[in-house]
Amino acid sequence: MNNKPDETNAAGKKIEAAATEAVEPEKGKGASSKLMYSESVSASKAHSAAAAPRKKTLKEIFFGHKTSYTLRKPLKKWWFLFMGPVTAAFIIGFVWPFIQGIYLSFCKFKLVSDAEFIGVDNYVKAFSDKPFMRSFIYTAGFALVSLFFINIIAFAVAIALTKGIKGSNLFRTVFFMPNLIGGIVLGYLWSMIFDGVLSAFETSIMTNSTWGFWGLIILICWQQIGYMMIIYIAGLNAIPDDLFEAARIDGANSWQILWNVTIPNVMPSITICMFLSLTNGFKLFDQNLALTGGQPYETTIEAGKAVSIGQTEMLALNIYNTFYGANTNSRGTAQAKAVLFFILVAVIGLVQLAYTRKKEVQQ
Amino acid sequence: MKDNKNATAAIEPQLLKDAKKVSRKKSGISLTIVFSIISLVYVFPVLAVLVNSFKSNTYVKTDTFMLPINDAEHPDIWAGFSNFVNGMTIGNYPFVNSVINSFIITLVSTFLIILCTSMAAWYIARVDSFLCKVIYYLCVFSMVVPFQMVMYTLSKTADTLHLNTPWTIPIVYLGFGAGLAIFMFVGFVKSIPIEIEEAAAIDGCGPLRTYFTIVFPMLRPTMISVGILEIMWIWNDYLLPYLVLDINEYRTIPIHIQYLKGSYGTVDLGATMALILLSIIPVIIFYLICQKYIIKGVAAGAVKG
């Protein structure tokens, strides 16, 4: 009960909370699931018999439970107004394009109307596509390097700014500011600065892939350190002061405090930030397009055909170029690549979810 | 918090406390100085845009880090406001229209998303039927789907339904952006005690009135968070409007800037810098006004997403 004061307050009566506890003690889903249950319990059971724990029937799980009949019955009559717009837009904007996208990845097509089912051919082509595989490795490398730099720097800045130094708020404001500038604008802004520096070496960010890589790393650090810093600061502020005082009285030095008190206690924030920077790195598009646009291109001869590979082209940009490039025959392959890309990003997202859930339970 | 500090302070010997105070103060000042320098470096790119937007085109690339002051070597580096004047018409499309389109799309979409998803979220949380659960989990699922997965089919669907103007594209945004908003609203509605709404219903308040007079005001903090996340996303979004909108007639600021470089062999860098500056200014004003909410909203969105 100690760690759930909010729920007790929110649910109003203590009896309900107790009933909730009794009903599902085994699940550590956090506040939301408990409250959902406490509603049903509070409405039907709590007032009659608080002690009688009762399991959800299958019917209740799938067809809703008899929670607050007074509220549900009139509300259901208005379903069209409440659910209609979102459902319609959601089908237009997500459900239908998604299903169609999956279907088209198994088709040969130039337009949606002339799709012709050809099985897994597109996937075979995607895997044997050299620029695609190269962009995958490049993107993975970029995501890991950016993850490393963003998180180390953001964490260090967050620690310094929670020490209560003068002007902390101002610094926080400044560090977060680049986050609001859009990817395209950021890309051109930095390409101006990089080209300004590189003009001294008589080169340009467009002609040198090493510069292109590190340029994008600098750009992404500039943009995202502030964001991660905010999450770290929220995590650091949530640690009770007593822990630090206790450690200090026990004679721990600041290095020991950092490793044994601070870091274990901000583990949830660290997980969130790591996964956020990882998925952001994989999904990066605007900045990549605006800064280098995949340039420089290198042409290699592959089985008698010339294949030009963008040296700084990332996954999302590669998919875009395959879709809207000069070769309209490759749209099926592009859609297959997009499905693979989706699976990759979704797997990272699900691992994150599972991992954070586990961490929450442990706490 | 304060009590804690006082209590422990009493335990510690006076000497130790004093020593610590002194050392903390010293490190505090030096840290402030270090961070002031870092902050200056941090805002430098934006300052560089400001400076370069007043430079003549030919000097932007070669003398990026010089102030635009005429001297013997750079006789005409100061361009005054001519970059801004040129920028308005450069690229075959008036910049003012792009700004107006961006404002329309962002405001209408955000308004639509907040209103529709908060109503739907209340319905989902309170009715909680099988269909509601399906929609809810589909929304959560849509949050992990990258845009590239649906970009081709979505743009074709939107084209067929004529959703390709600034006034109709908000429907696409409502559909594709519903996930996060529904997720955040449902989470919040579930934390509101249902008894308040029940009491209203018993007193004869219909669902619509219950929603607008009782639930709506309670949702305000979440609405601000959702609104800020959506504004930040939609204002800066490039690919979705680029693929959905009729590009010859309607452009947004990111599309406009991308086109400056994309379609012309020689780019007027000075004018580009002026336009970049003009597109950053609204963002910075918005940030300075709503700073508190933005940082809160971002933290809330990150922890949940």
HADDOCK unambig.tbl for C-alpha pairs under 7 A between the chains (distance, minus, plus):
assign (segid A and resid 10 and name CA) (segid B and resid 191 and name CA) 6.25 0.50 0.50
assign (segid A and resid 10 and name CA) (segid B and resid 192 and name CA) 6.49 0.50 0.50
assign (segid A and resid 10 and name CA) (segid B and resid 193 and name CA) 5.94 0.50 0.50
assign (segid A and resid 11 and name CA) (segid B and resid 193 and name CA) 5.67 0.50 0.50
assign (segid A and resid 32 and name CA) (segid B and resid 187 and name CA) 6.15 0.50 0.50
assign (segid A and resid 32 and name CA) (segid B and resid 190 and name CA) 6.34 0.50 0.50
assign (segid A and resid 35 and name CA) (segid B and resid 190 and name CA) 6.26 0.50 0.50
assign (segid A and resid 35 and name CA) (segid B and resid 191 and name CA) 6.52 0.50 0.50
assign (segid A and resid 36 and name CA) (segid B and resid 190 and name CA) 6.14 0.50 0.50
assign (segid A and resid 39 and name CA) (segid B and resid 194 and name CA) 6.94 0.50 0.50
assign (segid A and resid 62 and name CA) (segid B and resid 129 and name CA) 6.89 0.50 0.50
assign (segid A and resid 62 and name CA) (segid B and resid 130 and name CA) 4.98 0.50 0.50
assign (segid A and resid 63 and name CA) (segid B and resid 129 and name CA) 4.82 0.50 0.50
assign (segid A and resid 63 and name CA) (segid B and resid 130 and name CA) 4.62 0.50 0.50
assign (segid A and resid 64 and name CA) (segid B and resid 128 and name CA) 5.15 0.50 0.50
assign (segid A and resid 64 and name CA) (segid B and resid 129 and name CA) 4.31 0.50 0.50
assign (segid A and resid 64 and name CA) (segid B and resid 130 and name CA) 6.29 0.50 0.50
assign (segid A and resid 70 and name CA) (segid B and resid 198 and name CA) 6.57 0.50 0.50
assign (segid A and resid 70 and name CA) (segid B and resid 201 and name CA) 6.44 0.50 0.50
assign (segid A and resid 70 and name CA) (segid B and resid 202 and name CA) 6.90 0.50 0.50
assign (segid A and resid 71 and name CA) (segid B and resid 198 and name CA) 5.95 0.50 0.50
assign (segid A and resid 71 and name CA) (segid B and resid 201 and name CA) 6.20 0.50 0.50
assign (segid A and resid 72 and name CA) (segid B and resid 126 and name CA) 6.70 0.50 0.50
assign (segid A and resid 72 and name CA) (segid B and resid 127 and name CA) 5.48 0.50 0.50
assign (segid A and resid 74 and name CA) (segid B and resid 207 and name CA) 6.54 0.50 0.50
assign (segid A and resid 75 and name CA) (segid B and resid 207 and name CA) 5.46 0.50 0.50
assign (segid A and resid 82 and name CA) (segid B and resid 119 and name CA) 5.29 0.50 0.50
assign (segid A and resid 82 and name CA) (segid B and resid 120 and name CA) 5.10 0.50 0.50
assign (segid A and resid 82 and name CA) (segid B and resid 123 and name CA) 6.54 0.50 0.50
assign (segid A and resid 83 and name CA) (segid B and resid 120 and name CA) 4.94 0.50 0.50
assign (segid A and resid 85 and name CA) (segid B and resid 116 and name CA) 6.60 0.50 0.50
assign (segid A and resid 86 and name CA) (segid B and resid 116 and name CA) 6.08 0.50 0.50
assign (segid A and resid 86 and name CA) (segid B and resid 117 and name CA) 6.38 0.50 0.50
assign (segid A and resid 86 and name CA) (segid B and resid 120 and name CA) 6.88 0.50 0.50
assign (segid A and resid 86 and name CA) (segid B and resid 174 and name CA) 7.00 0.50 0.50
assign (segid A and resid 86 and name CA) (segid B and resid 175 and name CA) 6.73 0.50 0.50
assign (segid A and resid 89 and name CA) (segid B and resid 171 and name CA) 5.82 0.50 0.50
assign (segid A and resid 89 and name CA) (segid B and resid 172 and name CA) 6.53 0.50 0.50
assign (segid A and resid 89 and name CA) (segid B and resid 174 and name CA) 6.07 0.50 0.50
assign (segid A and resid 89 and name CA) (segid B and resid 175 and name CA) 4.32 0.50 0.50
assign (segid A and resid 90 and name CA) (segid B and resid 175 and name CA) 3.79 0.50 0.50
assign (segid A and resid 90 and name CA) (segid B and resid 176 and name CA) 6.49 0.50 0.50
assign (segid A and resid 90 and name CA) (segid B and resid 178 and name CA) 7.00 0.50 0.50
assign (segid A and resid 91 and name CA) (segid B and resid 175 and name CA) 6.92 0.50 0.50
assign (segid A and resid 92 and name CA) (segid B and resid 175 and name CA) 6.54 0.50 0.50
assign (segid A and resid 93 and name CA) (segid B and resid 154 and name CA) 6.42 0.50 0.50
assign (segid A and resid 93 and name CA) (segid B and resid 172 and name CA) 5.07 0.50 0.50
assign (segid A and resid 93 and name CA) (segid B and resid 175 and name CA) 4.28 0.50 0.50
assign (segid A and resid 93 and name CA) (segid B and resid 176 and name CA) 5.01 0.50 0.50
assign (segid A and resid 94 and name CA) (segid B and resid 175 and name CA) 6.07 0.50 0.50
assign (segid A and resid 94 and name CA) (segid B and resid 176 and name CA) 5.55 0.50 0.50
assign (segid A and resid 97 and name CA) (segid B and resid 150 and name CA) 5.57 0.50 0.50
assign (segid A and resid 97 and name CA) (segid B and resid 153 and name CA) 4.96 0.50 0.50
assign (segid A and resid 97 and name CA) (segid B and resid 154 and name CA) 5.09 0.50 0.50
assign (segid A and resid 98 and name CA) (segid B and resid 150 and name CA) 5.55 0.50 0.50
assign (segid A and resid 100 and name CA) (segid B and resid 153 and name CA) 6.68 0.50 0.50
assign (segid A and resid 101 and name CA) (segid B and resid 149 and name CA) 6.92 0.50 0.50
assign (segid A and resid 101 and name CA) (segid B and resid 150 and name CA) 6.10 0.50 0.50
assign (segid A and resid 101 and name CA) (segid B and resid 153 and name CA) 6.13 0.50 0.50
assign (segid A and resid 165 and name CA) (segid B and resid 28 and name CA) 5.06 0.50 0.50
assign (segid A and resid 165 and name CA) (segid B and resid 32 and name CA) 6.37 0.50 0.50
assign (segid A and resid 166 and name CA) (segid B and resid 32 and name CA) 6.13 0.50 0.50
assign (segid A and resid 167 and name CA) (segid B and resid 32 and name CA) 6.98 0.50 0.50
assign (segid A and resid 171 and name CA) (segid B and resid 39 and name CA) 6.48 0.50 0.50
assign (segid A and resid 174 and name CA) (segid B and resid 39 and name CA) 6.45 0.50 0.50
assign (segid A and resid 180 and name CA) (segid B and resid 232 and name CA) 6.40 0.50 0.50
assign (segid A and resid 180 and name CA) (segid B and resid 283 and name CA) 6.65 0.50 0.50
assign (segid A and resid 181 and name CA) (segid B and resid 280 and name CA) 6.69 0.50 0.50
assign (segid A and resid 181 and name CA) (segid B and resid 283 and name CA) 6.95 0.50 0.50
assign (segid A and resid 182 and name CA) (segid B and resid 236 and name CA) 4.40 0.50 0.50
assign (segid A and resid 183 and name CA) (segid B and resid 236 and name CA) 6.96 0.50 0.50
assign (segid A and resid 184 and name CA) (segid B and resid 254 and name CA) 5.99 0.50 0.50
assign (segid A and resid 184 and name CA) (segid B and resid 258 and name CA) 6.80 0.50 0.50
assign (segid A and resid 185 and name CA) (segid B and resid 254 and name CA) 6.72 0.50 0.50
assign (segid A and resid 185 and name CA) (segid B and resid 276 and name CA) 6.40 0.50 0.50
assign (segid A and resid 189 and name CA) (segid B and resid 49 and name CA) 7.00 0.50 0.50
assign (segid A and resid 195 and name CA) (segid B and resid 61 and name CA) 6.64 0.50 0.50
assign (segid A and resid 196 and name CA) (segid B and resid 61 and name CA) 5.54 0.50 0.50
assign (segid A and resid 196 and name CA) (segid B and resid 62 and name CA) 6.24 0.50 0.50
assign (segid A and resid 196 and name CA) (segid B and resid 63 and name CA) 6.78 0.50 0.50
assign (segid A and resid 196 and name CA) (segid B and resid 64 and name CA) 4.98 0.50 0.50
assign (segid A and resid 199 and name CA) (segid B and resid 62 and name CA) 6.37 0.50 0.50
assign (segid A and resid 230 and name CA) (segid B and resid 299 and name CA) 6.54 0.50 0.50
assign (segid A and resid 231 and name CA) (segid B and resid 299 and name CA) 5.74 0.50 0.50
assign (segid A and resid 316 and name CA) (segid B and resid 148 and name CA) 6.73 0.50 0.50
assign (segid A and resid 338 and name CA) (segid B and resid 148 and name CA) 5.89 0.50 0.50
assign (segid A and resid 338 and name CA) (segid B and resid 149 and name CA) 4.77 0.50 0.50
assign (segid A and resid 339 and name CA) (segid B and resid 149 and name CA) 5.87 0.50 0.50
assign (segid A and resid 342 and name CA) (segid B and resid 145 and name CA) 5.89 0.50 0.50
assign (segid A and resid 342 and name CA) (segid B and resid 146 and name CA) 5.95 0.50 0.50
assign (segid A and resid 342 and name CA) (segid B and resid 149 and name CA) 6.07 0.50 0.50
assign (segid A and resid 345 and name CA) (segid B and resid 144 and name CA) 6.91 0.50 0.50
assign (segid A and resid 346 and name CA) (segid B and resid 144 and name CA) 5.41 0.50 0.50
assign (segid A and resid 346 and name CA) (segid B and resid 145 and name CA) 6.60 0.50 0.50
assign (segid A and resid 349 and name CA) (segid B and resid 144 and name CA) 6.37 0.50 0.50
